[in-house]
Each structure stands twice: as structure tokens, then as C-alpha cells.
Amino acid sequence: MIDYEAEYNNRALVPEHPALIEGWQRDAAAYRGEATCNLAIPYELSERTNYDLFLPDGGMPAGGAIGLFLHGGYWQALDRTFFSHMARGLVAHGIPCAVANYTLCPQVRVGDIVEEIRHLAGHLWDHYRKPVVAFGHSAGGHLTASLLATDWAQRGLPLRLVPAGLSISGVFDLQPLIDTSLNANLRLDRKEAIDASPLAMVAPSGTHLTAAVGGGESAEFIRQSRFIADIWGRGGVDTQLDIRGQDNHFTVIAPLADPHSDLTTHLVKMARAIC
């Protein structure tokens, strides 16, 4: 029997996580200090529904895509200020990037967060008229996949508003979380967990999803990425599975801050391919 409490407890699995998270904060603050950026732009009226926009030299380009980074924290922790440097790679290649906040559980439910992020993608289109390449970590990987699976035409937006995404250490099946301590704040029941799971959504044929995961992560995180790549791939999505060395849950996103890393190169190619 799988011990889901242990499999999804990334902080226990990586004892050095406090130093790694402190490093995120330090690197994010340093990047904000040097970057061209507009901070805390609202996309809804709630306190946390805002984003930081990072721009390449010369400001907002006339064409091309816009990146959207979505942070992790199991939908109940962290905020955009930990992750400003995740925009560095795209911006260095001339691609603007938004780094987003969203309301956290238990103030809202997971489905509410998905809806907030959908509103954010619509806001980015309304204001910048650019398709969105979404990328996110952990819970942000879940939100990335949820954006790809959205019926944008039903919302009066371009059918392929979010045609490509990079989900890093994503959670695509929320049912295993029901019987863990994480659910004290998430408050998921079986139906809600299924409804919010990208694995249970109609595969968005014609889109691209790269599911990246650290080779040093728990078997459950690797399984989740394998499953979404397999199931969505059979449903007409162009999927790619990227198991990254022995990276753990906290080190696997580090290459995004490096303009010359393989992960940044892949993300840039995804962004340029959708325009």
C-alpha cells in the first residue's frame, strides 16, 4: 500500500529545503532589483490576485508570446515574490513574463484557484494581445495543465490562448491527496478532487505539454508526470516527459533562472513555436 503522506511530503523528503527556499527569496529579490518590471498588477479585486510583469530590453515587444509562471506550495503556501527569477530565462531571450499570485487555500478551494488563473490568462490577452506559454512548479504545474485544458472559445477568447505549457513536478491527479494532512486546508472530497484533476479533463488536442520532474523526487511525483504525458499523449496532445537527473522537488526549477540552460532553451522554443 502506498504511503501517500510520505510520498507527497516534499519538505520531509528534502531536509535542506529551508536553505533552498531562502535561496529562492534571495535570488528573486536580486532579480527584481535589476530587472525592468511592473509589480503587483491586479487581475481581479482580491488581495492576492496580482502579478509582476518582467520585460526584456526595449519593453513589451510587438509580437510573440508572453510567459506566465505559476508558483507551487500545494495551493496553500508561498507567493510570487519567491519566484521573480523564474522569469529571467525567458526575458533574456526577449520574451516578457508574468509571475503570478493567486488566493490560497483554505480561504478558497482548488477549483476557485483554477478559475482565478483562467481569469488571469484572459487578462493577459486583453491587455497584451499575446498567446500565453504557461509554466509552473508543483501546484503551479497543475494550474499550467488546467490552463491548457480550458475551453477558451466558450469564454469568448482565442481557442488556443494557452497552446503550450511546461509543468514541472506537477500534480495532475488530486485524489491521492484526500487522505493526507495536506487536505486539512484543501478540503477536497472525491468529486472535487476528480473535477480539479487534469488527468480527468478532456485532453486538449492540438496543444503541447512538457511534463518535467526531478529524477530524485518521490515515486508518486514521477508517476504523475508519466501518466499525464501518456494519457494526454493518447488524447492528441503533443506531450514530452522530461525526467531530470537526480534533481529533487526544490532544485528541479533552478535551470529556469539560467538563460543558457537546457530547460530555458526548451521553454523559449515552446514560446516561439506558438506565434
C-alpha positions as CSV (number, residue, x, y, z in Angstrom):
1,M,0.0,0.0,0.0
2,I,1.3,3.4,-1.0
3,D,2.1,5.8,1.9
4,Y,0.7,9.0,0.3
5,E,1.5,11.1,3.3
6,A,5.2,10.3,2.8
7,E,5.2,10.4,-1.0
8,Y,3.8,14.0,-1.1
9,N,5.7,15.4,1.9
10,N,8.4,17.1,-0.1
11,R,9.8,19.0,2.8
12,A,10.4,15.9,4.8
13,L,12.0,14.2,1.8
14,V,14.4,17.2,1.3
15,P,15.7,18.1,4.8
16,E,17.8,21.0,3.3
17,H,14.6,22.7,1.9
18,P,14.7,25.7,4.3
19,A,18.1,26.8,2.8
20,L,16.8,26.2,-0.7
21,I,13.6,28.3,-0.2
22,E,15.7,31.0,1.4
23,G,17.8,31.0,-1.7
24,W,14.7,31.4,-3.9
25,Q,13.8,34.5,-1.9
26,R,17.3,36.0,-2.2
27,D,17.6,35.3,-5.9
28,A,14.1,36.6,-6.6
29,A,14.7,39.9,-4.7
30,A,18.0,40.3,-6.5
31,Y,16.4,39.8,-9.9
32,R,13.6,42.3,-9.1
33,G,16.3,44.8,-8.3
34,E,18.0,44.6,-11.7
35,A,15.1,43.8,-14.0
36,T,12.7,46.1,-15.9
37,C,9.4,45.2,-14.2
38,N,6.0,46.4,-13.1
39,L,5.0,44.9,-9.8
40,A,1.7,43.9,-8.2
41,I,-0.5,44.5,-11.3
42,P,-4.1,43.4,-10.3
43,Y,-6.1,41.0,-12.5
44,E,-9.0,40.7,-10.1
45,L,-10.1,42.6,-6.9
46,S,-8.9,40.1,-4.3
47,E,-5.8,40.9,-2.2
48,R,-3.7,38.2,-3.8
49,T,-4.9,38.3,-7.4
50,N,-2.0,40.2,-8.9
51,Y,1.2,39.5,-10.8
52,D,4.6,41.0,-11.6
53,L,5.5,41.7,-15.2
54,F,9.1,41.4,-16.3
55,L,10.1,43.0,-19.6
56,P,13.0,42.5,-22.0
57,D,15.3,45.3,-23.0
58,G,13.2,47.7,-25.1
59,G,9.9,47.0,-23.3
60,M,7.0,45.0,-24.5
61,P,7.7,43.5,-27.9
62,A,5.2,44.0,-30.7
63,G,4.7,40.3,-31.4
64,G,5.4,36.9,-29.9
65,A,4.1,35.1,-26.8
66,I,4.0,36.1,-23.1
67,G,5.2,33.7,-20.4
68,L,3.2,33.0,-17.3
69,F,4.9,31.4,-14.2
70,L,2.7,29.8,-11.6
71,H,4.2,29.0,-8.2
72,G,3.8,25.9,-6.1
73,G,3.1,25.4,-2.4
74,Y,0.2,22.9,-2.6
75,W,-2.2,25.7,-3.3
76,Q,-1.8,26.9,0.3
77,A,1.7,28.5,0.7
78,L,4.3,30.8,-0.9
79,D,3.7,33.7,-3.3
80,R,5.1,35.4,-6.4
81,T,8.0,37.2,-4.5
82,F,9.8,33.8,-4.0
83,F,9.9,33.3,-7.8
84,S,10.7,36.5,-9.7
85,H,13.9,35.0,-11.0
86,M,12.0,32.3,-12.8
87,A,11.3,35.0,-15.4
88,R,15.0,35.6,-16.1
89,G,15.5,32.9,-18.7
90,L,12.6,33.9,-20.9
91,V,13.2,37.7,-20.5
92,A,16.9,37.2,-21.5
93,H,15.6,35.9,-24.8
94,G,13.2,38.8,-25.5
95,I,10.1,37.2,-24.1
96,P,8.0,39.1,-21.5
97,C,7.0,37.1,-18.4
98,A,4.3,37.4,-15.7
99,V,4.9,35.8,-12.3
100,A,1.5,35.4,-10.6
101,N,-0.1,35.3,-7.3
102,Y,-3.4,33.6,-6.5
103,T,-5.6,33.2,-3.5
104,L,-4.6,30.4,-1.2
105,C,-6.5,27.6,0.5
106,P,-8.3,27.4,2.9
107,Q,-9.6,30.9,2.0
108,V,-10.7,29.4,-1.3
109,R,-10.9,25.9,-2.8
110,V,-8.7,24.5,-5.5
111,G,-11.3,24.9,-8.2
112,D,-11.6,28.6,-7.3
113,I,-7.8,29.0,-7.8
114,V,-8.1,27.3,-11.2
115,E,-10.8,29.9,-12.1
116,E,-8.6,32.8,-10.9
117,I,-5.7,31.7,-13.1
118,R,-8.1,31.3,-16.1
119,H,-9.2,34.9,-15.5
120,L,-5.5,35.9,-15.4
121,A,-4.8,34.3,-18.8
122,G,-7.8,36.2,-20.2
123,H,-6.5,39.4,-18.6
124,L,-3.1,38.9,-20.2
125,W,-4.8,38.5,-23.6
126,D,-7.0,41.6,-23.1
127,H,-4.1,43.8,-22.1
128,Y,-1.2,42.5,-24.3
129,R,-2.8,40.5,-27.1
130,K,-0.3,37.7,-26.9
131,P,-0.8,33.9,-26.6
132,V,0.4,32.5,-23.3
133,V,3.1,29.9,-22.7
134,A,2.4,28.7,-19.2
135,F,4.9,27.2,-16.9
136,G,4.7,26.3,-13.2
137,H,6.0,24.2,-10.4
138,S,4.2,21.6,-8.3
139,A,0.7,23.1,-7.7
140,G,1.7,25.6,-10.4
141,G,2.3,22.6,-12.7
142,H,-1.3,21.5,-12.0
143,L,-2.5,25.0,-12.8
144,T,-0.5,25.0,-16.1
145,A,-2.1,21.8,-17.3
146,S,-5.5,23.2,-16.2
147,L,-5.0,26.2,-18.5
148,L,-4.2,24.0,-21.4
149,A,-7.4,22.0,-20.8
150,T,-9.6,25.1,-20.7
151,D,-12.3,25.7,-23.4
152,W,-11.3,29.3,-24.2
153,A,-13.6,29.7,-27.1
154,Q,-16.6,29.2,-24.7
155,R,-15.2,32.2,-22.8
156,G,-15.1,34.4,-25.9
157,L,-11.3,34.1,-26.1
158,P,-9.0,32.6,-28.7
159,L,-9.3,28.9,-29.0
160,R,-5.5,28.5,-28.5
161,L,-5.0,31.2,-25.9
162,V,-2.7,28.8,-24.0
163,P,-1.4,26.4,-26.6
164,A,1.7,25.2,-24.7
165,G,2.8,24.6,-21.2
166,L,5.7,23.3,-19.1
167,S,4.6,21.6,-15.9
168,I,7.4,20.9,-13.5
169,S,6.7,18.4,-10.8
170,G,3.0,18.8,-11.4
171,V,0.2,17.2,-9.5
172,F,-2.3,16.0,-12.1
173,D,-4.4,13.6,-10.1
174,L,-5.6,15.2,-6.8
175,Q,-7.3,12.1,-5.4
176,P,-4.2,10.8,-3.6
177,L,-4.2,14.0,-1.5
178,I,-7.6,13.4,0.1
179,D,-6.2,11.2,2.9
180,T,-3.1,13.2,3.6
181,S,-2.6,16.1,6.1
182,L,-2.5,18.5,3.1
183,N,-6.2,18.1,2.8
184,A,-6.8,19.9,6.1
185,N,-6.6,23.1,4.1
186,L,-7.5,21.9,0.7
187,R,-10.8,20.3,1.9
188,L,-11.1,18.1,-1.1
189,D,-13.8,15.5,-1.4
190,R,-13.7,12.8,-4.1
191,K,-15.8,14.6,-6.7
192,E,-14.0,17.9,-6.2
193,A,-10.6,16.1,-6.5
194,I,-11.7,14.5,-9.8
195,D,-13.1,17.7,-11.2
196,A,-9.9,19.6,-10.5
197,S,-7.6,16.9,-11.8
198,P,-6.1,17.5,-15.3
199,L,-5.9,13.7,-15.8
200,A,-9.8,13.7,-15.7
201,M,-10.2,16.6,-18.0
202,V,-10.6,16.2,-21.8
203,A,-7.2,16.1,-23.3
204,P,-6.7,19.4,-25.1
205,S,-5.8,18.0,-28.6
206,G,-3.5,20.3,-30.6
207,T,-1.7,21.7,-27.6
208,H,1.8,20.9,-26.3
209,L,2.7,19.8,-22.7
210,T,6.1,19.0,-21.4
211,A,5.9,17.3,-18.0
212,A,9.3,17.7,-16.3
213,V,10.1,16.1,-12.9
214,G,13.2,15.5,-10.9
215,G,14.7,12.0,-11.0
216,G,15.3,12.3,-7.3
217,E,11.7,13.1,-6.4
218,S,9.2,10.6,-4.9
219,A,7.8,7.8,-7.0
220,E,4.4,9.5,-6.9
221,F,5.6,12.7,-8.5
222,I,7.4,10.7,-11.2
223,R,4.2,8.6,-11.7
224,Q,2.0,11.7,-12.1
225,S,4.2,13.2,-14.8
226,R,4.4,9.8,-16.6
227,F,0.6,9.5,-16.5
228,I,-0.2,12.9,-17.9
229,A,2.3,12.5,-20.7
230,D,0.9,9.1,-21.6
231,I,-2.8,9.8,-21.2
232,W,-2.9,13.2,-22.8
233,G,-0.5,12.0,-25.5
234,R,-3.0,9.3,-26.5
235,G,-5.7,12.1,-26.5
236,G,-4.0,14.1,-29.2
237,V,-1.7,16.4,-27.1
238,D,1.9,16.7,-28.2
239,T,3.5,15.6,-24.9
240,Q,7.0,15.2,-23.7
241,L,8.3,13.6,-20.5
242,D,11.5,15.0,-19.1
243,I,12.9,13.2,-16.0
244,R,15.7,15.4,-14.9
245,G,18.7,13.7,-13.4
246,Q,18.6,13.4,-9.7
247,D,17.0,16.8,-9.0
248,N,14.7,16.9,-6.1
249,H,11.4,18.9,-5.7
250,F,13.2,22.1,-4.8
251,T,16.2,22.0,-7.1
252,V,14.4,21.0,-10.3
253,I,13.2,24.5,-11.2
254,A,16.7,26.1,-10.8
255,P,17.6,26.0,-14.5
256,L,14.7,28.4,-15.4
257,A,16.8,31.3,-13.9
258,D,19.7,30.5,-16.3
259,P,19.2,31.9,-19.8
260,H,21.6,29.2,-21.2
261,S,20.1,26.1,-19.5
262,D,18.5,23.3,-21.4
263,L,15.2,23.9,-19.7
264,T,15.2,27.6,-20.6
265,T,16.1,26.7,-24.2
266,H,13.2,24.3,-24.3
267,L,10.8,26.8,-22.9
268,V,11.9,29.5,-25.3
269,K,11.4,27.1,-28.3
270,M,7.9,26.4,-27.0
271,A,7.1,30.1,-26.8
272,R,8.4,30.9,-30.2
273,A,6.6,27.9,-31.8
274,I,3.2,29.2,-30.8
275,C,3.5,32.5,-32.6
